[in-house]
């Protein structure tokens, strides 16, 4: 009983340490740098795909 408890404690510490390492890696990679930007990106009036909008305008003028 005591031996399985020690094994579970060691295993949970290893899993927790692994999760912490993944989090530190993601922070250093820059995954959490800009949390405000994506929600305002859809409001941006710049057209990211000019060829797509030109096609849709051309199709609209054909009717």
PDB file of N, CA, C and O in Angstrom, chain B, residues numbered from 101:
ATOM      1  N   UNK B 101       0.828  -1.188   0.000  1.00  0.00           N
ATOM      2  CA  UNK B 101       0.000   0.000   0.000  1.00  0.00           C
ATOM      3  C   UNK B 101       0.875   1.257   0.000  1.00  0.00           C
ATOM      4  O   UNK B 101       0.665   2.165  -0.803  1.00  0.00           O
ATOM      5  N   UNK B 102       1.839   1.300   0.889  1.00  0.00           N
ATOM      6  CA  UNK B 102       2.707   2.466   0.992  1.00  0.00           C
ATOM      7  C   UNK B 102       3.574   2.612  -0.253  1.00  0.00           C
ATOM      8  O   UNK B 102       3.853   3.724  -0.700  1.00  0.00           O
ATOM      9  N   UNK B 103       3.997   1.475  -0.808  1.00  0.00           N
ATOM     10  CA  UNK B 103       4.855   1.494  -1.990  1.00  0.00           C
ATOM     11  C   UNK B 103       4.104   2.046  -3.210  1.00  0.00           C
ATOM     12  O   UNK B 103       4.676   2.803  -3.995  1.00  0.00           O
ATOM     13  N   UNK B 104       2.844   1.676  -3.371  1.00  0.00           N
ATOM     14  CA  UNK B 104       2.070   2.194  -4.504  1.00  0.00           C
ATOM     15  C   UNK B 104       1.788   3.692  -4.338  1.00  0.00           C
ATOM     16  O   UNK B 104       1.707   4.411  -5.333  1.00  0.00           O
ATOM     17  N   UNK B 105       1.639   4.166  -3.113  1.00  0.00           N
ATOM     18  CA  UNK B 105       1.441   5.595  -2.868  1.00  0.00           C
ATOM     19  C   UNK B 105       2.679   6.387  -3.257  1.00  0.00           C
ATOM     20  O   UNK B 105       2.566   7.451  -3.866  1.00  0.00           O
ATOM     21  N   UNK B 106       3.840   5.888  -2.919  1.00  0.00           N
ATOM     22  CA  UNK B 106       5.102   6.549  -3.288  1.00  0.00           C
ATOM     23  C   UNK B 106       5.256   6.582  -4.815  1.00  0.00           C
ATOM     24  O   UNK B 106       5.671   7.592  -5.383  1.00  0.00           O
ATOM     25  N   UNK B 107       4.918   5.472  -5.464  1.00  0.00           N
ATOM     26  CA  UNK B 107       5.018   5.424  -6.931  1.00  0.00           C
ATOM     27  C   UNK B 107       4.068   6.436  -7.562  1.00  0.00           C
ATOM     28  O   UNK B 107       4.445   7.119  -8.515  1.00  0.00           O
ATOM     29  N   UNK B 108       2.849   6.545  -7.051  1.00  0.00           N
ATOM     30  CA  UNK B 108       1.886   7.501  -7.589  1.00  0.00           C
ATOM     31  C   UNK B 108       2.324   8.946  -7.353  1.00  0.00           C
ATOM     32  O   UNK B 108       2.113   9.802  -8.213  1.00  0.00           O
ATOM     33  N   UNK B 109       2.927   9.224  -6.207  1.00  0.00           N
ATOM     34  CA  UNK B 109       3.418  10.576  -5.926  1.00  0.00           C
ATOM     35  C   UNK B 109       4.547  10.930  -6.882  1.00  0.00           C
ATOM     36  O   UNK B 109       4.568  12.029  -7.435  1.00  0.00           O
ATOM     37  N   UNK B 110       5.476  10.021  -7.079  1.00  0.00           N
ATOM     38  CA  UNK B 110       6.596  10.271  -7.995  1.00  0.00           C
ATOM     39  C   UNK B 110       6.083  10.443  -9.423  1.00  0.00           C
ATOM     40  O   UNK B 110       6.547  11.325 -10.145  1.00  0.00           O
ATOM     41  N   UNK B 111       5.128   9.608  -9.836  1.00  0.00           N
ATOM     42  CA  UNK B 111       4.561   9.704 -11.174  1.00  0.00           C
ATOM     43  C   UNK B 111       3.835  11.035 -11.377  1.00  0.00           C
ATOM     44  O   UNK B 111       3.970  11.658 -12.430  1.00  0.00           O
ATOM     45  N   UNK B 112       3.077  11.467 -10.391  1.00  0.00           N
ATOM     46  CA  UNK B 112       2.367  12.743 -10.529  1.00  0.00           C
ATOM     47  C   UNK B 112       3.338  13.922 -10.555  1.00  0.00           C
ATOM     48  O   UNK B 112       3.092  14.900 -11.261  1.00  0.00           O
ATOM     49  N   UNK B 113       4.423  13.850  -9.808  1.00  0.00           N
ATOM     50  CA  UNK B 113       5.431  14.907  -9.857  1.00  0.00           C
ATOM     51  C   UNK B 113       6.097  14.965 -11.231  1.00  0.00           C
ATOM     52  O   UNK B 113       6.372  16.049 -11.744  1.00  0.00           O
ATOM     53  N   UNK B 114       6.354  13.802 -11.824  1.00  0.00           N
ATOM     54  CA  UNK B 114       6.945  13.770 -13.166  1.00  0.00           C
ATOM     55  C   UNK B 114       5.996  14.350 -14.208  1.00  0.00           C
ATOM     56  O   UNK B 114       6.427  15.100 -15.084  1.00  0.00           O
ATOM     57  N   UNK B 115       4.725  14.020 -14.127  1.00  0.00           N
ATOM     58  CA  UNK B 115       3.736  14.560 -15.066  1.00  0.00           C
ATOM     59  C   UNK B 115       3.599  16.068 -14.883  1.00  0.00           C
ATOM     60  O   UNK B 115       3.529  16.806 -15.866  1.00  0.00           O
ATOM     61  N   UNK B 116       3.559  16.529 -13.646  1.00  0.00           N
ATOM     62  CA  UNK B 116       3.472  17.961 -13.377  1.00  0.00           C
ATOM     63  C   UNK B 116       4.697  18.711 -13.873  1.00  0.00           C
ATOM     64  O   UNK B 116       4.576  19.800 -14.434  1.00  0.00           O
ATOM     65  N   UNK B 117       5.867  18.137 -13.671  1.00  0.00           N
ATOM     66  CA  UNK B 117       7.100  18.759 -14.143  1.00  0.00           C
ATOM     67  C   UNK B 117       7.123  18.809 -15.674  1.00  0.00           C
ATOM     68  O   UNK B 117       7.580  19.792 -16.256  1.00  0.00           O
ATOM     69  N   UNK B 118       6.635  17.761 -16.315  1.00  0.00           N
ATOM     70  CA  UNK B 118       6.556  17.745 -17.777  1.00  0.00           C
ATOM     71  C   UNK B 118       5.603  18.813 -18.306  1.00  0.00           C
ATOM     72  O   UNK B 118       5.907  19.480 -19.295  1.00  0.00           O
ATOM     73  N   UNK B 119       4.465  18.976 -17.661  1.00  0.00           N
ATOM     74  CA  UNK B 119       3.506  20.001 -18.069  1.00  0.00           C
ATOM     75  C   UNK B 119       4.103  21.400 -17.875  1.00  0.00           C
ATOM     76  O   UNK B 119       3.894  22.287 -18.703  1.00  0.00           O
ATOM     77  N   UNK B 120       4.834  21.588 -16.799  1.00  0.00           N
ATOM     78  CA  UNK B 120       5.492  22.873 -16.541  1.00  0.00           C
ATOM     79  C   UNK B 120       6.545  23.164 -17.613  1.00  0.00           C
ATOM     80  O   UNK B 120       6.671  24.303 -18.063  1.00  0.00           O
ATOM     81  N   UNK B 121       7.302  22.142 -18.024  1.00  0.00           N
ATOM     82  CA  UNK B 121       8.300  22.325 -19.079  1.00  0.00           C
ATOM     83  C   UNK B 121       7.646  22.697 -20.412  1.00  0.00           C
ATOM     84  O   UNK B 121       8.160  23.543 -21.144  1.00  0.00           O
ATOM     85  N   UNK B 122       6.527  22.073 -20.722  1.00  0.00           N
ATOM     86  CA  UNK B 122       5.817  22.406 -21.954  1.00  0.00           C
ATOM     87  C   UNK B 122       5.312  23.843 -21.895  1.00  0.00           C
ATOM     88  O   UNK B 122       5.378  24.560 -22.894  1.00  0.00           O
ATOM     89  N   UNK B 123       4.815  24.270 -20.751  1.00  0.00           N
ATOM     90  CA  UNK B 123       4.352  25.646 -20.594  1.00  0.00           C
ATOM     91  C   UNK B 123       5.500  26.633 -20.756  1.00  0.00           C
ATOM     92  O   UNK B 123       5.349  27.638 -21.451  1.00  0.00           O
ATOM     93  N   UNK B 124       6.639  26.370 -20.133  1.00  0.00           N
ATOM     94  CA  UNK B 124       7.807  27.250 -20.252  1.00  0.00           C
ATOM     95  C   UNK B 124       8.271  27.303 -21.706  1.00  0.00           C
ATOM     96  O   UNK B 124       8.636  28.370 -22.199  1.00  0.00           O
ATOM     97  N   UNK B 125       8.261  26.162 -22.395  1.00  0.00           N
ATOM     98  CA  UNK B 125       8.646  26.128 -23.807  1.00  0.00           C
ATOM     99  C   UNK B 125       7.703  26.988 -24.655  1.00  0.00           C
ATOM    100  O   UNK B 125       8.153  27.709 -25.545  1.00  0.00           O
ATOM    101  N   UNK B 126       6.405  26.913 -24.381  1.00  0.00           N
ATOM    102  CA  UNK B 126       5.431  27.693 -25.144  1.00  0.00           C
ATOM    103  C   UNK B 126       5.597  29.188 -24.882  1.00  0.00           C
ATOM    104  O   UNK B 126       5.444  29.996 -25.798  1.00  0.00           O
ATOM    105  N   UNK B 127       5.907  29.561 -23.645  1.00  0.00           N
ATOM    106  CA  UNK B 127       6.114  30.976 -23.326  1.00  0.00           C
ATOM    107  C   UNK B 127       7.353  31.500 -24.040  1.00  0.00           C
ATOM    108  O   UNK B 127       7.333  32.602 -24.588  1.00  0.00           O
ATOM    109  N   UNK B 128       8.421  30.725 -24.038  1.00  0.00           N
ATOM    110  CA  UNK B 128       9.650  31.159 -24.711  1.00  0.00           C
ATOM    111  C   UNK B 128       9.478  31.192 -26.226  1.00  0.00           C
ATOM    112  O   UNK B 128      10.133  31.985 -26.902  1.00  0.00           O
ATOM    113  N   UNK B 129       8.613  30.348 -26.763  1.00  0.00           N
ATOM    114  CA  UNK B 129       8.349  30.324 -28.197  1.00  0.00           C
ATOM    115  C   UNK B 129       7.500  31.526 -28.623  1.00  0.00           C
ATOM    116  O   UNK B 129       7.489  31.890 -29.799  1.00  0.00           O
ATOM    117  N   UNK B 130       6.793  32.138 -27.676  1.00  0.00           N
ATOM    118  CA  UNK B 130       6.006  33.331 -27.970  1.00  0.00           C
ATOM    119  C   UNK B 130       4.536  33.065 -28.211  1.00  0.00           C
ATOM    120  O   UNK B 130       3.855  33.875 -28.839  1.00  0.00           O
ATOM    121  N   UNK B 131       4.038  31.945 -27.723  1.00  0.00           N
ATOM    122  CA  UNK B 131       2.639  31.601 -27.946  1.00  0.00           C
ATOM    123  C   UNK B 131       1.671  32.541 -27.220  1.00  0.00           C
ATOM    124  O   UNK B 131       0.524  32.680 -27.643  1.00  0.00           O
ATOM    125  N   UNK B 132       2.105  33.176 -26.151  1.00  0.00           N
ATOM    126  CA  UNK B 132       1.211  33.994 -25.341  1.00  0.00           C
ATOM    127  C   UNK B 132       1.562  35.475 -25.414  1.00  0.00           C
ATOM    128  O   UNK B 132       1.199  36.241 -24.521  1.00  0.00           O
ATOM    129  N   UNK B 133       2.267  35.887 -26.472  1.00  0.00           N
ATOM    130  CA  UNK B 133       2.712  37.277 -26.557  1.00  0.00           C
ATOM    131  C   UNK B 133       1.563  38.247 -26.801  1.00  0.00           C
ATOM    132  O   UNK B 133       1.448  39.247 -26.092  1.00  0.00           O
ATOM    133  N   UNK B 134       0.723  37.981 -27.769  1.00  0.00           N
ATOM    134  CA  UNK B 134      -0.328  38.916 -28.136  1.00  0.00           C
ATOM    135  C   UNK B 134      -1.685  38.260 -27.933  1.00  0.00           C
ATOM    136  O   UNK B 134      -2.173  37.540 -28.804  1.00  0.00           O
ATOM    137  N   UNK B 135      -2.287  38.510 -26.786  1.00  0.00           N
ATOM    138  CA  UNK B 135      -3.589  37.918 -26.523  1.00  0.00           C
ATOM    139  C   UNK B 135      -4.726  38.849 -26.921  1.00  0.00           C
ATOM    140  O   UNK B 135      -5.866  38.398 -27.029  1.00  0.00           O
ATOM    141  N   UNK B 136      -4.456  40.125 -27.141  1.00  0.00           N
ATOM    142  CA  UNK B 136      -5.487  41.079 -27.507  1.00  0.00           C
ATOM    143  C   UNK B 136      -5.648  41.227 -29.016  1.00  0.00           C
ATOM    144  O   UNK B 136      -6.736  41.563 -29.484  1.00  0.00           O
ATOM    145  N   UNK B 137      -4.599  40.984 -29.782  1.00  0.00           N
ATOM    146  CA  UNK B 137      -4.612  41.239 -31.211  1.00  0.00           C
ATOM    147  C   UNK B 137      -5.614  40.447 -32.029  1.00  0.00           C
ATOM    148  O   UNK B 137      -6.297  41.038 -32.865  1.00  0.00           O
ATOM    149  N   UNK B 138      -5.739  39.136 -31.833  1.00  0.00           N
ATOM    150  CA  UNK B 138      -6.629  38.357 -32.699  1.00  0.00           C
ATOM    151  C   UNK B 138      -8.089  38.808 -32.669  1.00  0.00           C
ATOM    152  O   UNK B 138      -8.775  38.723 -33.688  1.00  0.00           O
ATOM    153  N   UNK B 139      -8.571  39.280 -31.534  1.00  0.00           N
ATOM    154  CA  UNK B 139      -9.982  39.683 -31.502  1.00  0.00           C
ATOM    155  C   UNK B 139     -10.225  40.997 -32.230  1.00  0.00           C
ATOM    156  O   UNK B 139     -11.358  41.281 -32.619  1.00  0.00           O
ATOM    157  N   UNK B 140      -9.181  41.808 -32.422  1.00  0.00           N
ATOM    158  CA  UNK B 140      -9.334  43.053 -33.178  1.00  0.00           C
ATOM    159  C   UNK B 140      -8.965  42.880 -34.644  1.00  0.00           C
ATOM    160  O   UNK B 140      -9.252  43.761 -35.455  1.00  0.00           O
ATOM    161  N   UNK B 141      -8.347  41.785 -34.997  1.00  0.00           N
ATOM    162  CA  UNK B 141      -7.917  41.559 -36.366  1.00  0.00           C
ATOM    163  C   UNK B 141      -9.105  41.472 -37.320  1.00  0.00           C
ATOM    164  O   UNK B 141      -9.012  41.911 -38.466  1.00  0.00           O
ATOM    165  N   UNK B 142     -10.224  40.907 -36.855  1.00  0.00           N
ATOM    166  CA  UNK B 142     -11.389  40.794 -37.726  1.00  0.00           C
ATOM    167  C   UNK B 142     -12.026  42.146 -37.999  1.00  0.00           C
ATOM    168  O   UNK B 142     -12.764  42.286 -38.975  1.00  0.00           O
ATOM    169  N   UNK B 143     -11.764  43.144 -37.166  1.00  0.00           N
ATOM    170  CA  UNK B 143     -12.313  44.473 -37.373  1.00  0.00           C
ATOM    171  C   UNK B 143     -11.437  45.325 -38.281  1.00  0.00           C
ATOM    172  O   UNK B 143     -11.822  46.429 -38.664  1.00  0.00           O
ATOM    173  N   UNK B 144     -10.279  44.820 -38.618  1.00  0.00           N
ATOM    174  CA  UNK B 144      -9.351  45.549 -39.461  1.00  0.00           C
ATOM    175  C   UNK B 144      -9.946  45.688 -40.858  1.00  0.00           C
ATOM    176  O   UNK B 144     -10.466  44.717 -41.409  1.00  0.00           O
ATOM    177  N   UNK B 145      -9.875  46.884 -41.434  1.00  0.00           N
ATOM    178  CA  UNK B 145     -10.485  47.118 -42.734  1.00  0.00           C
ATOM    179  C   UNK B 145      -9.562  46.779 -43.890  1.00  0.00           C
ATOM    180  O   UNK B 145      -9.978  46.850 -45.046  1.00  0.00           O
ATOM    181  N   UNK B 146      -8.339  46.418 -43.611  1.00  0.00           N
ATOM    182  CA  UNK B 146      -7.431  46.038 -44.679  1.00  0.00           C
ATOM    183  C   UNK B 146      -7.879  44.720 -45.287  1.00  0.00           C
ATOM    184  O   UNK B 146      -8.324  43.813 -44.583  1.00  0.00           O
ATOM    185  N   UNK B 147      -7.758  44.630 -46.588  1.00  0.00           N
ATOM    186  CA  UNK B 147      -8.164  43.415 -47.284  1.00  0.00           C
ATOM    187  C   UNK B 147      -6.951  42.503 -47.416  1.00  0.00           C
ATOM    188  O   UNK B 147      -6.007  42.829 -48.136  1.00  0.00           O
ATOM    189  N   UNK B 148      -6.967  41.364 -46.728  1.00  0.00           N
ATOM    190  CA  UNK B 148      -5.831  40.450 -46.745  1.00  0.00           C
ATOM    191  C   UNK B 148      -5.758  39.654 -48.043  1.00  0.00           C
ATOM    192  O   UNK B 148      -4.677  39.201 -48.419  1.00  0.00           O
ATOM    193  N   UNK B 149      -6.879  39.472 -48.735  1.00  0.00           N
ATOM    194  CA  UNK B 149      -6.917  38.664 -49.938  1.00  0.00           C
ATOM    195  C   UNK B 149      -7.474  39.502 -51.090  1.00  0.00           C
ATOM    196  O   UNK B 149      -8.655  39.375 -51.413  1.00  0.00           O
ATOM    197  N   UNK B 150      -6.666  40.347 -51.714  1.00  0.00           N
ATOM    198  CA  UNK B 150      -7.193  41.214 -52.771  1.00  0.00           C
ATOM    199  C   UNK B 150      -7.684  40.433 -53.993  1.00  0.00           C
ATOM    200  O   UNK B 150      -8.633  40.866 -54.646  1.00  0.00           O
ATOM    201  N   UNK B 151      -7.068  39.303 -54.314  1.00  0.00           N
ATOM    202  CA  UNK B 151      -7.519  38.553 -55.470  1.00  0.00           C
ATOM    203  C   UNK B 151      -8.888  37.937 -55.236  1.00  0.00           C
ATOM    204  O   UNK B 151      -9.665  37.778 -56.177  1.00  0.00           O
ATOM    205  N   UNK B 152      -9.188  37.594 -54.010  1.00  0.00           N
ATOM    206  CA  UNK B 152     -10.479  37.012 -53.687  1.00  0.00           C
ATOM    207  C   UNK B 152     -11.578  38.067 -53.792  1.00  0.00           C
ATOM    208  O   UNK B 152     -12.657  37.780 -54.311  1.00  0.00           O
ATOM    209  N   UNK B 153     -11.320  39.289 -53.305  1.00  0.00           N
ATOM    210  CA  UNK B 153     -12.334  40.338 -53.360  1.00  0.00           C
ATOM    211  C   UNK B 153     -12.526  40.828 -54.790  1.00  0.00           C
ATOM    212  O   UNK B 153     -13.639  41.203 -55.160  1.00  0.00           O
ATOM    213  N   UNK B 154     -11.474  40.833 -55.600  1.00  0.00           N
ATOM    214  CA  UNK B 154     -11.599  41.245 -56.994  1.00  0.00           C
ATOM    215  C   UNK B 154     -12.472  40.257 -57.759  1.00  0.00           C
ATOM    216  O   UNK B 154     -13.262  40.662 -58.612  1.00  0.00           O
ATOM    217  N   UNK B 155     -12.339  38.967 -57.462  1.00  0.00           N
ATOM    218  CA  UNK B 155     -13.182  37.966 -58.112  1.00  0.00           C
ATOM    219  C   UNK B 155     -14.642  38.150 -57.730  1.00  0.00           C
ATOM    220  O   UNK B 155     -15.527  38.086 -58.583  1.00  0.00           O
ATOM    221  N   UNK B 156     -14.890  38.378 -56.448  1.00  0.00           N
ATOM    222  CA  UNK B 156     -16.274  38.515 -56.009  1.00  0.00           C
ATOM    223  C   UNK B 156     -16.899  39.795 -56.563  1.00  0.00           C
ATOM    224  O   UNK B 156     -18.094  39.801 -56.856  1.00  0.00           O
ATOM    225  N   UNK B 157     -16.128  40.888 -56.718  1.00  0.00           N
ATOM    226  CA  UNK B 157     -16.637  42.113 -57.312  1.00  0.00           C
ATOM    227  C   UNK B 157     -16.921  41.907 -58.788  1.00  0.00           C
ATOM    228  O   UNK B 157     -17.919  42.410 -59.305  1.00  0.00           O
ATOM    229  N   UNK B 158     -16.052  41.170 -59.474  1.00  0.00           N
ATOM    230  CA  UNK B 158     -16.258  40.880 -60.887  1.00  0.00           C
ATOM    231  C   UNK B 158     -17.494  40.032 -61.120  1.00  0.00           C
ATOM    232  O   UNK B 158     -18.232  40.245 -62.082  1.00  0.00           O
ATOM    233  N   UNK B 159     -17.714  39.077 -60.243  1.00  0.00           N
ATOM    234  CA  UNK B 159     -18.901  38.232 -60.362  1.00  0.00           C
ATOM    235  C   UNK B 159     -20.162  39.024 -60.088  1.00  0.00           C
ATOM    236  O   UNK B 159     -21.202  38.777 -60.697  1.00  0.00           O
ATOM    237  N   UNK B 160     -20.072  39.981 -59.169  1.00  0.00           N
ATOM    238  CA  UNK B 160     -21.249  40.777 -58.827  1.00  0.00           C
ATOM    239  C   UNK B 160     -21.618  41.700 -59.985  1.00  0.00           C
ATOM    240  O   UNK B 160     -22.799  41.991 -60.177  1.00  0.00           O
ATOM    241  N   UNK B 161     -20.634  42.173 -60.767  1.00  0.00           N
ATOM    242  CA  UNK B 161     -20.903  43.072 -61.881  1.00  0.00           C
ATOM    243  C   UNK B 161     -21.431  42.342 -63.099  1.00  0.00           C
ATOM    244  O   UNK B 161     -22.012  42.967 -63.987  1.00  0.00           O
ATOM    245  N   UNK B 162     -21.243  41.037 -63.161  1.00  0.00           N
ATOM    246  CA  UNK B 162     -21.724  40.273 -64.307  1.00  0.00           C
ATOM    247  C   UNK B 162     -23.234  40.155 -64.318  1.00  0.00           C
ATOM    248  O   UNK B 162     -23.832  40.032 -65.387  1.00  0.00           O
ATOM    249  N   UNK B 163     -23.868  40.189 -63.144  1.00  0.00           N
ATOM    250  CA  UNK B 163     -25.329  40.004 -63.054  1.00  0.00           C
ATOM    251  C   UNK B 163     -26.105  41.138 -63.620  1.00  0.00           C
ATOM    252  O   UNK B 163     -27.335  41.111 -63.609  1.00  0.00           O
TER     253      UNK B 163
END
